[in-house]
Amino acid sequence: MKCFVTGASGFIGANLVHELTARGHEVRALLRPNADTRGLSGAVYQTVTGDISDRQSLKKMMTGCDWCFHAAASYNLWLKDYAPMYAANVDGTRNVIGAATEAGCSRIVYTSTVGCIGLPKRVGDDVVPTDERTPVSESQMSNHYKRSKWQAEQIALGLAARGAPVVIVNPSAPVGPRDVKPTPTGGVIVDFLNRRMPAFLDTGLNWVHVRDVAMGHILAAEKGCIGERYILGNAQGNWTMETALQKLEQLSGTPAPKMRVPYWIALGAAHVNEWMSTITGNPPKAPLAGVRMARYMMYFSPDKAIRELGIPQTPPEEALRSAVEWFRSNGYVK
């Protein structure tokens, strides 16, 4: 298949390009001028330069492509001005899906986030993972990133209802190689390896290998039902942060922090951090949005993607090991 990929230099996008080309697909990768393409090293692809704000240009670049993967997004938990984030995530999604539909793509896979899935709830001492059927509304989107992605997902669903061949995927917390930036989740691993994590919050994530997430995108194009959502996660990956740090200690030999920070202290520190950022203009080390999300155990069930798509289930330990090895071999550990 001839594939068009937006966000090709990002963490998921770069791994997607590698998986597509490894399977014999042709890739046309949309990149901005001066994009950091280290994650694409070794992949064979055609570069097209442009921006998701230009719908007509997108349509021309997509002509002749069979599949479109829209992985581009502005992922920031703090900005001085959030308008560009909404422009990229909401308007950009409308432009990409509209252009891909007009260009005749037979499948359009939109990369959303589990942030748009309903939050898990506690039943006694247990946290019950939620799935695509869990009721959720925009009022539950607690920060600008989640809200912008929610609005973008509603656009994708609306266009699918009107005939656009859209399948939505909701990755959980991917880790692994080629996390160039790194992402906030990858940043946790980098801070851990550099011993810059004296304590941790009592939170949890669904940890998944980024390679499985990339494969989930391809499987969504092959088998996904139009207008449906699929959580791309790992059924065994619902771990507390404490468990994940203990696993990292075993894998890396770096001692895990023992001190758990109470939520109210972290929240107060985040308020101070953000106040300082309004003065300095530098991003806060602990943004309020991140601390507020950490209040919940972000546990999710990928059963639908396993059952209907056949998404691989690489052990989460292997995902962490891949991330540790990649960060160490690429100079992130001092």
TIFI-923310 format. One record per residue (C-alpha): residue number from 1; residue in three letters; x, y, z. Coordinates in Angstrom, 3 decimals, decimal comma, always signed. Each point is the difference from the previous one (the first is absolute). Last residue first. Layout:
BEGIN
<r k="NUM" r="ALA" x="X" y="Y" z="Z"/>
...
END
This chain:
BEGIN
<r k="334" r="LYS" x="+24,721" y="+11,277" z="+31,540"/>
<r k="333" r="VAL" x="-2,801" y="-2,170" z="-1,335"/>
<r k="332" r="TYR" x="-1,617" y="+1,474" z="-3,128"/>
<r k="331" r="GLY" x="+2,970" y="-0,811" z="-2,223"/>
<r k="330" r="ASN" x="-1,577" y="-2,227" z="-2,629"/>
<r k="329" r="SER" x="+1,106" y="-3,407" z="+1,279"/>
<r k="328" r="ARG" x="-1,345" y="+0,665" z="+3,499"/>
<r k="327" r="PHE" x="-3,359" y="+1,315" z="-1,203"/>
<r k="326" r="TRP" x="-0,413" y="-2,943" z="-2,390"/>
<r k="325" r="GLU" x="+0,964" y="-2,654" z="+2,557"/>
<r k="324" r="VAL" x="-2,307" y="+1,432" z="+2,668"/>
<r k="323" r="ALA" x="-2,910" y="+0,289" z="-2,448"/>
<r k="322" r="SER" x="+0,413" y="-3,544" z="-1,263"/>
<r k="321" r="ARG" x="+0,165" y="-1,294" z="+3,591"/>
<r k="320" r="LEU" x="-3,182" y="+1,910" z="+0,887"/>
<r k="319" r="ALA" x="-1,849" y="-1,553" z="-2,944"/>
<r k="318" r="GLU" x="+1,404" y="-3,426" z="+0,862"/>
<r k="317" r="GLU" x="-1,323" y="+0,323" z="+3,544"/>
<r k="316" r="PRO" x="-3,397" y="+0,927" z="-1,502"/>
<r k="315" r="PRO" x="-0,164" y="-3,452" z="-1,628"/>
<r k="314" r="THR" x="-0,656" y="+0,328" z="-3,760"/>
<r k="313" r="GLN" x="-3,723" y="-0,421" z="-0,623"/>
<r k="312" r="PRO" x="-0,485" y="+0,242" z="-3,770"/>
<r k="311" r="ILE" x="-3,260" y="+1,595" z="-1,272"/>
<r k="310" r="GLY" x="-2,286" y="-2,658" z="-1,485"/>
<r k="309" r="LEU" x="-2,421" y="+2,509" z="-1,482"/>
<r k="308" r="GLU" x="-3,412" y="-1,172" z="+1,208"/>
<r k="307" r="ARG" x="+0,817" y="-1,930" z="+3,183"/>
<r k="306" r="ILE" x="+3,222" y="+1,704" z="+1,066"/>
<r k="305" r="ALA" x="-1,296" y="+3,449" z="-0,941"/>
<r k="304" r="LYS" x="-3,248" y="-0,679" z="+1,891"/>
<r k="303" r="ASP" x="+1,842" y="-1,390" z="+3,030"/>
<r k="302" r="PRO" x="+2,215" y="+3,090" z="+0,341"/>
<r k="301" r="SER" x="-1,252" y="+0,678" z="+3,559"/>
<r k="300" r="PHE" x="+1,061" y="+3,205" z="+1,716"/>
<r k="299" r="TYR" x="+1,588" y="+1,095" z="+3,284"/>
<r k="298" r="MET" x="+0,856" y="+3,670" z="+0,449"/>
<r k="297" r="MET" x="+0,059" y="-0,100" z="+3,793"/>
<r k="296" r="TYR" x="-1,150" y="+3,505" z="+0,817"/>
<r k="295" r="ARG" x="+1,636" y="+2,893" z="+1,861"/>
<r k="294" r="ALA" x="+2,765" y="-0,082" z="-2,592"/>
<r k="293" r="MET" x="-2,270" y="+1,900" z="-2,391"/>
<r k="292" r="ARG" x="-0,043" y="+2,925" z="+2,439"/>
<r k="291" r="VAL" x="+3,780" y="-0,075" z="+0,313"/>
<r k="290" r="GLY" x="+0,459" y="+0,016" z="-3,766"/>
<r k="289" r="ALA" x="-2,410" y="+2,864" z="-0,573"/>
<r k="288" r="LEU" x="+1,576" y="+2,016" z="+2,799"/>
<r k="287" r="PRO" x="+3,374" y="-0,109" z="-1,714"/>
<r k="286" r="ALA" x="+2,944" y="-1,566" z="+1,898"/>
<r k="285" r="LYS" x="+3,303" y="+1,272" z="-1,405"/>
<r k="284" r="PRO" x="-1,748" y="+3,174" z="-1,102"/>
<r k="283" r="PRO" x="+0,612" y="+1,188" z="-3,568"/>
<r k="282" r="ASN" x="+2,195" y="+3,116" z="-0,234"/>
<r k="281" r="GLY" x="-1,689" y="+3,367" z="-0,578"/>
<r k="280" r="THR" x="+1,823" y="+1,390" z="+3,034"/>
<r k="279" r="ILE" x="-2,884" y="+1,878" z="+1,635"/>
<r k="278" r="THR" x="-2,959" y="-2,162" z="-1,029"/>
<r k="277" r="SER" x="+2,279" y="-2,982" z="+0,650"/>
<r k="276" r="MET" x="+0,460" y="+1,022" z="+3,624"/>
<r k="275" r="TRP" x="-3,771" y="-0,139" z="+0,531"/>
<r k="274" r="GLU" x="-0,040" y="-3,404" z="-1,704"/>
<r k="273" r="ASN" x="+2,621" y="-1,400" z="+2,357"/>
<r k="272" r="VAL" x="-1,741" y="+1,443" z="+3,071"/>
<r k="271" r="HIS" x="-3,300" y="-1,620" z="-0,994"/>
<r k="270" r="ALA" x="+1,871" y="-3,248" z="-0,753"/>
<r k="269" r="ALA" x="+1,578" y="+0,058" z="+3,475"/>
<r k="268" r="GLY" x="-3,443" y="+0,290" z="+1,577"/>
<r k="267" r="LEU" x="-1,307" y="-2,912" z="-2,074"/>
<r k="266" r="ALA" x="+3,008" y="-2,158" z="+0,874"/>
<r k="265" r="ILE" x="-0,557" y="+0,718" z="+3,711"/>
<r k="264" r="TRP" x="-3,707" y="-0,794" z="-0,280"/>
<r k="263" r="TYR" x="+0,702" y="-3,275" z="-1,826"/>
<r k="262" r="PRO" x="+2,256" y="-1,373" z="+2,717"/>
<r k="261" r="VAL" x="+3,522" y="-0,765" z="-1,293"/>
<r k="260" r="ARG" x="+1,113" y="-3,647" z="+0,273"/>
<r k="259" r="MET" x="+3,610" y="-0,479" z="+1,099"/>
<r k="258" r="LYS" x="+1,840" y="-3,166" z="-0,991"/>
<r k="257" r="PRO" x="+1,715" y="+1,115" z="-3,184"/>
<r k="256" r="ALA" x="+1,208" y="-2,879" z="-2,195"/>
<r k="255" r="PRO" x="+3,698" y="-0,885" z="+0,008"/>
<r k="254" r="THR" x="+1,590" y="-0,196" z="-3,482"/>
<r k="253" r="GLY" x="+0,925" y="-3,578" z="-0,912"/>
<r k="252" r="SER" x="-1,689" y="+0,471" z="-3,374"/>
<r k="251" r="LEU" x="-2,515" y="-2,821" z="-0,376"/>
<r k="250" r="GLN" x="-0,669" y="-0,734" z="+3,669"/>
<r k="249" r="GLU" x="-0,167" y="+3,694" z="+0,877"/>
<r k="248" r="LEU" x="-2,280" y="+0,632" z="-2,967"/>
<r k="247" r="LYS" x="-2,352" y="-2,707" z="+1,262"/>
<r k="246" r="GLN" x="-0,059" y="+1,683" z="+3,421"/>
<r k="245" r="LEU" x="-0,769" y="+3,298" z="-1,716"/>
<r k="244" r="ALA" x="-2,918" y="-1,583" z="-1,887"/>
<r k="243" r="THR" x="-1,374" y="-1,512" z="+3,213"/>
<r k="242" r="GLU" x="+0,151" y="+3,348" z="+1,815"/>
<r k="241" r="MET" x="-1,652" y="+1,744" z="-2,939"/>
<r k="240" r="THR" x="-2,889" y="-2,420" z="+0,333"/>
<r k="239" r="TRP" x="-0,335" y="-2,535" z="-2,774"/>
<r k="238" r="ASN" x="-2,729" y="-0,824" z="-2,512"/>
<r k="237" r="GLY" x="+2,169" y="-1,628" z="-2,679"/>
<r k="236" r="GLN" x="-1,284" y="-3,582" z="+0,001"/>
<r k="235" r="ALA" x="-2,804" y="+0,635" z="-2,528"/>
<r k="234" r="ASN" x="+2,304" y="+2,272" z="-1,988"/>
<r k="233" r="GLY" x="-1,161" y="+3,109" z="-1,811"/>
<r k="232" r="LEU" x="-1,401" y="+1,252" z="-3,288"/>
<r k="231" r="ILE" x="-3,596" y="+0,876" z="+0,916"/>
<r k="230" r="TYR" x="-2,119" y="-0,323" z="-3,150"/>
<r k="229" r="ARG" x="-2,727" y="+2,423" z="-1,112"/>
<r k="228" r="GLU" x="-2,569" y="-0,727" z="-2,721"/>
<r k="227" r="GLY" x="-1,301" y="+2,277" z="-2,784"/>
<r k="226" r="ILE" x="+1,144" y="-2,321" z="-2,765"/>
<r k="225" r="CYS" x="+0,743" y="-3,494" z="+1,265"/>
<r k="224" r="GLY" x="+3,674" y="-0,883" z="+0,343"/>
<r k="223" r="LYS" x="+1,482" y="-2,934" z="-1,906"/>
<r k="222" r="GLU" x="+2,802" y="+1,184" z="-2,296"/>
<r k="221" r="ALA" x="+0,268" y="+3,672" z="+0,959"/>
<r k="220" r="ALA" x="-0,473" y="-0,870" z="+3,682"/>
<r k="219" r="LEU" x="+2,626" y="-2,733" z="-0,385"/>
<r k="218" r="ILE" x="+2,474" y="+2,606" z="-1,225"/>
<r k="217" r="HIS" x="-0,752" y="+2,311" z="+2,920"/>
<r k="216" r="GLY" x="+0,202" y="-2,866" z="+2,487"/>
<r k="215" r="MET" x="+3,415" y="-0,874" z="-1,436"/>
<r k="214" r="ALA" x="+1,226" y="+3,459" z="+0,996"/>
<r k="213" r="VAL" x="-1,487" y="-0,459" z="+3,477"/>
<r k="212" r="ASP" x="+1,650" y="-3,419" z="+0,284"/>
<r k="211" r="ARG" x="+3,346" y="+1,573" z="-0,950"/>
<r k="210" r="VAL" x="-0,584" y="+2,696" z="+2,625"/>
<r k="209" r="HIS" x="+0,007" y="-2,706" z="+2,664"/>
<r k="208" r="VAL" x="-2,849" y="+0,535" z="+2,451"/>
<r k="207" r="TRP" x="-0,301" y="+1,308" z="+3,571"/>
<r k="206" r="ASN" x="-3,541" y="+0,611" z="+1,284"/>
<r k="205" r="LEU" x="+0,637" y="+2,619" z="+2,635"/>
<r k="204" r="GLY" x="-0,167" y="+0,418" z="+3,773"/>
<r k="203" r="THR" x="+0,223" y="+2,662" z="+2,683"/>
<r k="202" r="ASP" x="+1,373" y="+0,360" z="+3,524"/>
<r k="201" r="LEU" x="+2,457" y="+2,775" z="-0,771"/>
<r k="200" r="PHE" x="+3,754" y="-0,518" z="+0,053"/>
<r k="199" r="ALA" x="+3,121" y="+1,048" z="+1,903"/>
<r k="198" r="PRO" x="+3,693" y="+0,892" z="-0,501"/>
<r k="197" r="MET" x="-0,272" y="-0,190" z="-3,799"/>
<r k="196" r="ARG" x="+3,064" y="+1,614" z="-1,596"/>
<r k="195" r="ARG" x="+2,036" y="-3,172" z="+0,224"/>
<r k="194" r="ASN" x="+1,023" y="+0,249" z="-3,683"/>
<r k="193" r="LEU" x="-1,681" y="-3,333" z="-0,764"/>
<r k="192" r="PHE" x="-3,169" y="+1,100" z="+1,808"/>
<r k="191" r="ASP" x="-0,082" y="+3,381" z="-1,739"/>
<r k="190" r="VAL" x="+0,342" y="-1,763" z="-3,375"/>
<r k="189" r="ILE" x="-2,760" y="-2,474" z="+0,889"/>
<r k="188" r="VAL" x="-2,391" y="+2,762" z="+1,097"/>
<r k="187" r="GLY" x="+0,901" y="+1,946" z="-3,145"/>
<r k="186" r="GLY" x="-1,151" y="-2,959" z="-2,069"/>
<r k="185" r="THR" x="-3,451" y="+0,458" z="+1,475"/>
<r k="184" r="PRO" x="+0,101" y="+3,775" z="-0,620"/>
<r k="183" r="THR" x="+1,180" y="-0,648" z="-3,588"/>
<r k="182" r="PRO" x="+3,730" y="+0,252" z="-0,774"/>
<r k="181" r="LYS" x="+0,622" y="+1,898" z="-2,416"/>
<r k="180" r="VAL" x="+1,671" y="-2,932" z="-1,764"/>
<r k="179" r="ASP" x="-2,116" y="-2,888" z="+1,223"/>
<r k="178" r="ARG" x="+1,487" y="-2,242" z="-2,713"/>
<r k="177" r="PRO" x="-0,104" y="-3,218" z="+2,037"/>
<r k="176" r="GLY" x="-2,534" y="-1,127" z="+2,611"/>
<r k="175" r="VAL" x="-2,888" y="+1,363" z="+2,030"/>
<r k="174" r="PRO" x="-3,674" y="+0,446" z="-0,820"/>
<r k="173" r="ALA" x="-2,475" y="+1,173" z="+2,665"/>
<r k="172" r="SER" x="-3,569" y="-0,680" z="-1,274"/>
<r k="171" r="PRO" x="-0,581" y="+0,306" z="-3,738"/>
<r k="170" r="ASN" x="-3,563" y="+0,831" z="-1,140"/>
<r k="169" r="VAL" x="-0,609" y="-1,033" z="-3,627"/>
<r k="168" r="ILE" x="-2,777" y="+1,412" z="-2,168"/>
<r k="167" r="VAL" x="-1,075" y="-1,457" z="-3,366"/>
<r k="166" r="VAL" x="-1,183" y="+2,436" z="-2,671"/>
<r k="165" r="PRO" x="-1,350" y="-0,896" z="-3,459"/>
<r k="164" r="ALA" x="-1,828" y="+3,351" z="-0,419"/>
<r k="163" r="GLY" x="-3,685" y="-0,663" z="-0,620"/>
<r k="162" r="ARG" x="-1,949" y="+2,568" z="+1,998"/>
<r k="161" r="ALA" x="+0,165" y="-2,018" z="+3,219"/>
<r k="160" r="ALA" x="+3,765" y="-0,190" z="-0,485"/>
<r k="159" r="LEU" x="+0,115" y="+3,795" z="-0,248"/>
<r k="158" r="GLY" x="-1,835" y="+0,289" z="+3,316"/>
<r k="157" r="LEU" x="+2,249" y="-2,541" z="+1,706"/>
<r k="156" r="ALA" x="+3,129" y="+1,827" z="-1,186"/>
<r k="155" r="ILE" x="-1,416" y="+3,364" z="+1,076"/>
<r k="154" r="GLN" x="-0,871" y="-1,447" z="+3,421"/>
<r k="153" r="GLU" x="+3,557" y="-1,331" z="+0,245"/>
<r k="152" r="ALA" x="+1,386" y="+3,467" z="-0,703"/>
<r k="151" r="GLN" x="-2,150" y="+1,497" z="+2,763"/>
<r k="150" r="TRP" x="+1,238" y="-2,657" z="+2,417"/>
<r k="149" r="LYS" x="+3,605" y="+0,615" z="-1,104"/>
<r k="148" r="SER" x="-0,385" y="+3,715" z="+0,714"/>
<r k="147" r="ARG" x="-1,578" y="-0,709" z="+3,384"/>
<r k="146" r="LYS" x="+2,698" y="-2,496" z="+0,960"/>
<r k="145" r="TYR" x="+2,760" y="+2,483" z="-0,852"/>
<r k="144" r="HIS" x="-1,833" y="+2,937" z="+1,591"/>
<r k="143" r="ASN" x="-0,487" y="-1,686" z="+3,356"/>
<r k="142" r="SER" x="-2,628" y="-1,882" z="+2,023"/>
<r k="141" r="MET" x="-2,056" y="-1,586" z="-2,772"/>
<r k="140" r="GLN" x="-2,846" y="-1,328" z="+2,162"/>
<r k="139" r="SER" x="-2,370" y="+2,767" z="-1,124"/>
<r k="138" r="GLU" x="+0,605" y="-1,188" z="-3,586"/>
<r k="137" r="SER" x="-2,002" y="-3,135" z="+0,732"/>
<r k="136" r="VAL" x="+0,647" y="-3,628" z="+0,905"/>
<r k="135" r="PRO" x="-1,995" y="-3,223" z="+0,260"/>
<r k="134" r="THR" x="+2,188" y="-3,134" z="-0,051"/>
<r k="133" r="ARG" x="-0,559" y="-1,931" z="-3,234"/>
<r k="132" r="GLU" x="+3,581" y="+0,361" z="-1,292"/>
<r k="131" r="ASP" x="+1,409" y="-1,703" z="+3,094"/>
<r k="130" r="THR" x="+0,577" y="+0,533" z="+3,712"/>
<r k="129" r="PRO" x="+2,376" y="-1,797" z="+2,339"/>
<r k="128" r="VAL" x="-1,492" y="-0,762" z="+3,445"/>
<r k="127" r="VAL" x="+2,160" y="+1,310" z="+2,844"/>
<r k="126" r="ASP" x="-0,175" y="-2,298" z="+3,021"/>
<r k="125" r="ASP" x="-0,038" y="+0,798" z="+3,718"/>
<r k="124" r="GLY" x="-3,789" y="+0,256" z="+0,142"/>
<r k="123" r="VAL" x="-1,147" y="+0,620" z="-3,535"/>
<r k="122" r="ARG" x="+2,054" y="+2,939" z="-1,181"/>
<r k="121" r="LYS" x="-0,869" y="+1,755" z="-3,230"/>
<r k="120" r="PRO" x="+1,791" y="+0,213" z="-3,343"/>
<r k="119" r="LEU" x="-0,231" y="+3,232" z="-2,003"/>
<r k="118" r="GLY" x="-2,118" y="+0,179" z="-3,147"/>
<r k="117" r="ILE" x="+1,986" y="-0,056" z="-3,247"/>
<r k="116" r="CYS" x="+1,155" y="+3,246" z="-1,646"/>
<r k="115" r="GLY" x="+3,267" y="-0,010" z="+1,966"/>
<r k="114" r="VAL" x="+0,458" y="-3,444" z="-1,524"/>
<r k="113" r="THR" x="+1,355" y="+1,944" z="-2,961"/>
<r k="112" r="SER" x="-0,881" y="+0,756" z="-3,654"/>
<r k="111" r="THR" x="+1,954" y="-1,150" z="-3,040"/>
<r k="110" r="TYR" x="-2,297" y="+0,122" z="-3,047"/>
<r k="109" r="VAL" x="+0,217" y="-2,837" z="-2,515"/>
<r k="108" r="ILE" x="-1,396" y="+0,931" z="-3,401"/>
<r k="107" r="ARG" x="-0,823" y="-2,935" z="-2,284"/>
<r k="106" r="SER" x="-0,938" y="-0,131" z="-3,699"/>
<r k="105" r="CYS" x="+1,802" y="+3,258" z="-0,825"/>
<r k="104" r="GLY" x="-1,798" y="+1,724" z="-2,877"/>
<r k="103" r="ALA" x="+1,677" y="+3,413" z="-0,006"/>
<r k="102" r="GLU" x="-3,273" y="+1,596" z="+1,141"/>
<r k="101" r="THR" x="-0,088" y="-2,252" z="+3,053"/>
<r k="100" r="ALA" x="+3,662" y="+0,640" z="+0,756"/>
<r k="99" r="ALA" x="-0,498" y="+3,775" z="-0,293"/>
<r k="98" r="GLY" x="-2,999" y="-0,010" z="+2,351"/>
<r k="97" r="ILE" x="+1,747" y="-2,267" z="+2,502"/>
<r k="96" r="VAL" x="+3,133" y="+2,176" z="-0,034"/>
<r k="95" r="ASN" x="-1,805" y="+3,346" z="+0,149"/>
<r k="94" r="ARG" x="-2,426" y="-0,959" z="+2,794"/>
<r k="93" r="THR" x="+2,898" y="-1,458" z="+1,991"/>
<r k="92" r="GLY" x="+2,025" y="+3,173" z="-0,473"/>
<r k="91" r="ASP" x="-2,913" y="+2,151" z="+1,168"/>
<r k="90" r="VAL" x="-0,230" y="-1,934" z="+3,269"/>
<r k="89" r="ASN" x="+3,541" y="-1,042" z="+0,932"/>
<r k="88" r="ALA" x="+2,049" y="+2,646" z="-1,757"/>
<r k="87" r="ALA" x="-2,306" y="+2,999" z="+0,467"/>
<r k="86" r="TYR" x="-0,863" y="-1,106" z="+3,542"/>
<r k="85" r="MET" x="+3,704" y="-0,156" z="+0,858"/>
<r k="84" r="PRO" x="+0,674" y="+3,346" z="-1,707"/>
<r k="83" r="ALA" x="-2,663" y="+1,633" z="+2,237"/>
<r k="82" r="TYR" x="+1,533" y="-1,335" z="+3,226"/>
<r k="81" r="ASP" x="+2,141" y="+3,057" z="+0,757"/>
<r k="80" r="LYS" x="+2,537" y="-0,034" z="+2,835"/>
<r k="79" r="LEU" x="+0,145" y="-3,760" z="-0,397"/>
<r k="78" r="TRP" x="-0,129" y="-2,883" z="+2,471"/>
<r k="77" r="LEU" x="-0,953" y="-3,666" z="-0,400"/>
<r k="76" r="ASN" x="+1,256" y="-0,107" z="-3,577"/>
<r k="75" r="TYR" x="-0,706" y="-2,542" z="-2,714"/>
<r k="74" r="SER" x="-0,676" y="+1,836" z="-3,284"/>
<r k="73" r="ALA" x="-1,074" y="-2,740" z="-2,352"/>
<r k="72" r="ALA" x="+1,003" y="-1,854" z="-3,166"/>
<r k="71" r="ALA" x="-0,973" y="-3,680" z="-0,133"/>
<r k="70" r="HIS" x="-2,426" y="+0,164" z="-2,927"/>
<r k="69" r="PHE" x="+0,571" y="-3,246" z="-1,880"/>
<r k="68" r="CYS" x="-1,322" y="+0,073" z="-3,571"/>
<r k="67" r="TRP" x="-0,401" y="-3,154" z="-2,063"/>
<r k="66" r="ASP" x="-0,277" y="-0,579" z="-3,748"/>
<r k="65" r="CYS" x="+2,106" y="+2,934" z="-1,231"/>
<r k="64" r="GLY" x="-0,224" y="+1,193" z="-3,616"/>
<r k="63" r="THR" x="-0,781" y="+3,589" z="+0,896"/>
<r k="62" r="MET" x="+1,095" y="+0,650" z="+3,574"/>
<r k="61" r="MET" x="+2,414" y="+2,842" z="-0,870"/>
<r k="60" r="LYS" x="-2,648" y="+1,774" z="-2,086"/>
<r k="59" r="LYS" x="-2,617" y="-0,322" z="+2,748"/>
<r k="58" r="LEU" x="+2,446" y="+1,273" z="+2,605"/>
<r k="57" r="SER" x="+0,731" y="+3,104" z="-2,071"/>
<r k="56" r="GLN" x="-3,717" y="+0,722" z="-0,165"/>
<r k="55" r="ARG" x="-0,419" y="-0,500" z="+3,732"/>
<r k="54" r="ASP" x="+2,844" y="+2,276" z="+1,141"/>
<r k="53" r="SER" x="+0,000" y="+0,003" z="+3,842"/>
<r k="52" r="ILE" x="+1,478" y="-3,500" z="+0,100"/>
<r k="51" r="ASP" x="+3,354" y="+1,414" z="-1,088"/>
<r k="50" r="GLY" x="+2,390" y="-0,710" z="-2,818"/>
<r k="49" r="THR" x="+3,092" y="-1,781" z="-1,191"/>
<r k="48" r="VAL" x="-0,319" y="-3,365" z="-1,708"/>
<r k="47" r="THR" x="+2,669" y="-2,577" z="+0,742"/>
<r k="46" r="GLN" x="-0,077" y="-3,392" z="-1,713"/>
<r k="45" r="TYR" x="+0,903" y="-2,956" z="+2,200"/>
<r k="44" r="VAL" x="+2,682" y="-2,604" z="+0,694"/>
<r k="43" r="ALA" x="+0,613" y="-0,398" z="+3,738"/>
<r k="42" r="GLY" x="+3,518" y="-0,163" z="+1,473"/>
<r k="41" r="SER" x="-0,245" y="+3,259" z="+1,947"/>
<r k="40" r="LEU" x="-3,641" y="+0,996" z="+0,434"/>
<r k="39" r="GLY" x="+0,337" y="+0,722" z="+3,727"/>
<r k="38" r="ARG" x="+2,866" y="+2,398" z="-0,737"/>
<r k="37" r="THR" x="-2,284" y="+2,041" z="-2,265"/>
<r k="36" r="ASP" x="-0,140" y="+3,227" z="+2,001"/>
<r k="35" r="ALA" x="-2,111" y="+2,189" z="-2,289"/>
<r k="34" r="ASN" x="+1,863" y="+2,941" z="-1,611"/>
<r k="33" r="PRO" x="-2,901" y="+0,721" z="-2,400"/>
<r k="32" r="ARG" x="-3,098" y="-1,884" z="+1,125"/>
<r k="31" r="LEU" x="-0,386" y="-3,611" z="-0,956"/>
<r k="30" r="LEU" x="-2,750" y="-1,972" z="-1,732"/>
<r k="29" r="ALA" x="+1,270" y="-3,521" z="-0,691"/>
<r k="28" r="ARG" x="-0,980" y="-1,813" z="-3,206"/>
<r k="27" r="VAL" x="+0,460" y="-3,667" z="+0,811"/>
<r k="26" r="GLU" x="-0,020" y="-3,009" z="-2,319"/>
<r k="25" r="HIS" x="-1,016" y="-3,249" z="+1,714"/>
<r k="24" r="GLY" x="+2,308" y="-3,010" z="-0,040"/>
<r k="23" r="ARG" x="-0,537" y="-1,224" z="+3,546"/>
<r k="22" r="ALA" x="+3,207" y="+1,543" z="+1,354"/>
<r k="21" r="THR" x="-1,089" y="+3,256" z="-1,654"/>
<r k="20" r="LEU" x="-3,202" y="+0,111" z="+2,039"/>
<r k="19" r="GLU" x="+1,703" y="-0,965" z="+3,270"/>
<r k="18" r="HIS" x="+2,706" y="+2,650" z="-0,400"/>
<r k="17" r="VAL" x="-2,538" y="+2,691" z="-0,938"/>
<r k="16" r="LEU" x="-2,130" y="-0,926" z="+3,021"/>
<r k="15" r="ASN" x="+3,015" y="+0,271" z="+2,306"/>
<r k="14" r="ALA" x="+0,629" y="+3,502" z="-1,314"/>
<r k="13" r="GLY" x="-3,655" y="+1,007" z="+0,392"/>
<r k="12" r="ILE" x="-0,323" y="-1,344" z="+3,549"/>
<r k="11" r="PHE" x="+2,972" y="+2,023" z="+1,265"/>
<r k="10" r="GLY" x="-0,314" y="+2,972" z="-2,352"/>
<r k="9" r="SER" x="+1,845" y="+0,465" z="-3,307"/>
<r k="8" r="ALA" x="-2,887" y="-1,391" z="-2,048"/>
<r k="7" r="GLY" x="-2,564" y="+2,367" z="+1,510"/>
<r k="6" r="THR" x="-2,104" y="-0,510" z="-3,113"/>
<r k="5" r="VAL" x="+0,334" y="-3,288" z="-1,864"/>
<r k="4" r="PHE" x="-1,210" y="-0,684" z="-3,560"/>
<r k="3" r="CYS" x="+0,074" y="-3,643" z="-1,034"/>
<r k="2" r="LYS" x="+0,237" y="-1,720" z="-3,384"/>
<r k="1" r="MET" x="-1,007" y="-3,605" z="+0,524"/>
END
